[in-house]
């Protein structure tokens, strides 16, 4: 199936890989028959490769709901998005809907997907962030003309999903990785190991992703290797990560991080691309 350039991320997500695609793409296996992405986020790599068969997962159930609605009912989603207002009063009313769990659970999947996309487009810096109770807590962004209804992108992604065999999950990454068969390819983009004590960002899900989780992920990567599954993993270039994956192929790349409340800290930083296969 020919790739459609309009198939692109529909939400801005922390750690999004759009600006690293030029480094990632040459290192991908030449042939990908089945694809898996256990930390989907904004899906830049998925949408760049556009595999016809894929297993994708994200622990954020609301994000997975967005993708399911785009696949199943993009017209209703577009109509809902057109109703939103770009005002602070309206923003905070929509944002605070998840404070009442009964009200939130009563919302339709279309309404929840529309809410997430709206908040993502209008909140400060496009920073999807939840507190320890799982409630969205980014402030209003005060943008003059945010692109809340991106019809061409949403329709293209819907068409791609409908034409492909893509299965969506919202579960622990280890469960998703068990589903991958020999010969498959996995791209892993977990929450990064913090480069400093203040650099950690795991606010896109309540809970966190500490070094014990990084070690558990490494053990899953070892299991993928034993099963004959290729993987590529992105992470920060900390000594901990480089030592943890020392037996694998490690490529250092420069990434520009756009999401930081301090604009002076949005420069290029070193990241790693780790693989259990060589260039073919």
C-alpha positions in Angstrom: 0.0 0.0 0.0 1.4 3.4 -1.0 2.2 5.7 1.9 -0.1 8.7 2.4 1.9 11.8 3.5 -1.2 13.1 5.3 -1.1 10.2 7.7 0.6 12.0 10.6 0.2 12.5 14.3 -3.1 13.9 15.4 -1.9 14.9 18.9 1.2 16.5 20.2 2.7 14.1 22.7 5.7 14.4 25.1 8.7 12.7 23.5 7.1 12.6 20.1 9.5 11.3 17.4 8.7 13.5 14.4 12.0 15.3 14.6 13.9 12.0 14.9 12.4 10.2 11.9 15.4 11.1 9.7 17.7 9.2 12.2 15.2 6.4 12.9 14.2 5.5 9.4 17.6 4.4 8.0 18.1 2.0 11.0 14.7 0.3 10.5 14.7 -3.3 9.2 14.5 -3.3 5.4 11.4 -5.5 5.6 8.7 -5.3 8.2 6.0 -7.9 7.9 4.4 -7.2 11.3 4.8 -4.2 13.6 4.4 -3.6 17.3 4.6 -0.4 19.3 3.9 -0.8 23.0 4.3 2.9 23.9 2.3 4.5 21.1 1.9 8.1 22.2 1.5 10.4 19.2 2.4 7.5 16.8 5.0 9.4 14.6 6.9 6.2 13.8 3.8 4.1 13.1 2.4 6.8 10.8 5.8 7.1 9.0 6.1 3.4 8.4 2.3 2.8 7.8 2.5 -1.0 8.2 -0.5 -3.0 7.1 -0.4 -5.2 10.2 0.3 -3.8 13.6 -0.3 -4.3 17.3 -0.2 -0.9 19.1 -0.6 -0.1 22.8 -0.6 2.8 25.2 -1.3 2.8 28.9 -3.4 6.0 28.5 -6.8 4.6 27.7 -8.2 8.0 26.6 -5.5 8.2 23.9 -6.3 4.7 22.6 -10.0 5.8 22.6 -9.0 8.7 20.3 -7.4 6.3 17.8 -10.4 3.9 17.9 -12.9 6.7 17.3 -10.8 8.0 14.4 -10.9 4.5 12.9 -14.6 3.8 13.6 -16.4 7.2 13.5 -14.3 10.0 12.2 -17.3 12.0 10.9 -18.9 12.2 14.4 -15.5 13.2 15.8 -15.2 16.0 13.3 -18.6 17.3 14.0 -17.9 17.2 17.8 -14.6 19.0 17.3 -16.3 21.8 15.4 -18.4 22.7 18.4 -15.5 23.6 20.7 -14.6 27.2 21.7 -11.2 28.7 22.1 -11.8 30.6 25.3 -10.4 30.1 28.8 -13.8 29.7 30.5 -14.8 27.0 28.0 -11.4 25.3 28.2 -11.5 24.9 32.0 -15.1 23.7 31.9 -14.0 20.9 29.4 -10.8 20.2 31.2 -12.5 19.7 34.6 -15.0 17.1 33.2 -12.8 14.3 34.5 -13.0 15.6 38.1 -16.5 13.9 38.3 -15.9 10.3 37.5 -19.6 9.5 37.0 -20.0 12.3 34.5 -16.8 11.4 32.7 -17.7 7.7 32.4 -21.1 8.6 31.1 -19.5 10.5 28.1 -19.5 8.7 24.8 -16.2 7.6 23.2 -16.6 10.3 20.6 -17.1 12.9 23.3 -14.0 11.7 25.2 -11.9 11.6 22.0 -13.0 15.1 21.0 -12.2 16.4 24.5 -8.7 15.0 24.5 -7.9 16.4 21.0 -9.4 19.8 21.9 -7.4 20.0 25.1 -4.2 18.9 23.3 -4.6 21.7 20.7 -5.5 24.5 23.1 -3.6 23.8 26.4 -0.3 25.4 27.2 2.5 24.1 25.0 0.4 21.1 23.8 1.5 19.4 27.0 -0.8 16.5 27.8 -0.3 16.1 31.6 -2.4 14.4 34.3 -2.0 14.6 38.1 -1.7 11.6 40.5 -5.5 11.1 40.3 -5.4 10.9 36.5 -7.0 14.3 36.0 -5.8 16.5 33.1 -4.1 19.6 34.7 -2.4 21.6 31.9 -3.5 25.3 31.8 -5.1 27.2 28.9 -2.6 28.1 26.2 -4.1 31.4 25.0 -3.4 30.6 21.3 -5.1 32.9 18.8 -6.0 30.3 16.2 -5.3 26.7 17.3 -5.9 24.0 14.6 -8.6 22.1 16.6 -10.3 20.5 13.5 -7.6 19.1 11.2 -9.9 17.4 8.7 -7.3 16.3 6.1 -5.1 14.6 8.8 -8.0 13.0 10.7 -9.6 11.6 7.5 -6.3 10.3 6.2 -5.5 8.5 9.5 -9.0 7.1 9.5 -8.6 5.8 6.0 -5.2 4.2 6.9 -6.7 2.5 10.0 -9.6 1.2 8.1 -7.5 -0.2 5.3 -5.0 -1.9 7.7 -5.1 -4.7 10.3 -4.2 -2.7 13.4 -5.2 -3.9 16.9 -5.3 -1.4 19.7 -4.6 -2.2 23.4 -4.3 -0.3 26.6 -2.4 -2.6 28.9 1.0 -3.1 30.5 3.8 -3.1 27.9 4.9 -6.6 28.8 1.5 -8.0 28.0 1.6 -6.4 24.5 5.1 -7.7 23.8 3.9 -11.3 24.5 1.6 -10.9 21.5 4.5 -10.4 19.1 5.5 -13.5 17.0 8.8 -14.5 15.7 9.9 -12.4 12.7 8.0 -9.3 13.9 9.5 -5.9 14.6 9.0 -3.8 17.7 9.6 -0.1 18.1 9.9 0.9 21.8 9.6 4.5 23.0 9.1 4.3 26.7 9.2 7.2 29.2 12.9 8.2 29.2 15.4 7.7 32.0 15.7 11.2 33.4 19.0 13.0 32.6 18.8 14.8 35.9 16.8 14.7 39.1 14.4 17.4 37.8 14.1 16.2 34.2 11.7 13.4 34.6 8.3 13.7 32.9 5.9 10.8 33.3 2.7 13.0 33.6 0.9 11.5 30.6 -0.2 8.7 32.9 -0.8 8.6 36.6 1.9 6.5 38.2 5.5 6.6 36.9 8.2 4.8 35.0 11.2 4.5 37.3 14.5 2.6 36.9 12.9 -0.7 38.0 10.5 -0.3 35.1 13.5 0.4 32.8 15.1 -2.8 34.0 11.8 -4.7 33.5 11.6 -3.4 29.9 15.2 -4.5 29.3 14.3 -8.0 30.4 11.4 -8.0 27.9 13.9 -6.9 25.2 16.1 -9.9 26.1 13.1 -12.1 25.8 12.2 -10.6 22.3 15.8 -11.4 21.2 15.5 -15.0 22.4 12.2 -15.3 20.5 13.6 -14.0 17.2 11.9 -10.6 17.3 13.8 -7.5 16.2 13.5 -4.4 18.3 14.6 -0.7 18.2 14.4 1.3 21.4 14.6 5.0 22.0 15.8 6.5 25.3 18.0 9.2 26.8 21.7 8.7 26.6 22.3 8.3 30.3 25.1 6.1 31.6 22.5 3.9 33.2 20.7 3.2 29.9 24.0 2.7 28.0 25.2 0.2 30.6 21.9 -1.6 30.8 21.8 -2.2 27.0 25.6 -2.6 26.7 25.4 -5.9 24.7 23.2 -4.3 22.0 23.8 -2.0 19.0 23.7 1.6 20.4 23.5 4.7 18.1 23.8 8.1 19.6 21.5 10.8 18.0 20.8 14.4 18.7 17.2 15.3 19.5 15.6 18.7 19.9 13.2 18.7 22.7 10.4 21.3 22.1 8.4 20.7 25.3 10.0 22.5 28.3 8.6 25.3 30.3 12.0 26.9 30.2 12.7 27.9 26.5 16.4 27.9 27.1 16.3 24.2 27.8 14.8 23.2 24.5 18.0 22.6 22.7 19.5 19.4 21.2 20.2 16.6 23.7 21.7 13.2 23.2 19.5 10.2 22.9 20.1 6.6 22.0 18.6 4.2 19.5 19.2 0.7 20.6 18.8 -2.4 18.3 19.2 -6.2 18.5 20.0 -6.4 14.8 22.6 -4.8 12.5 22.2 -2.7 9.4 21.1 -4.9 6.5 
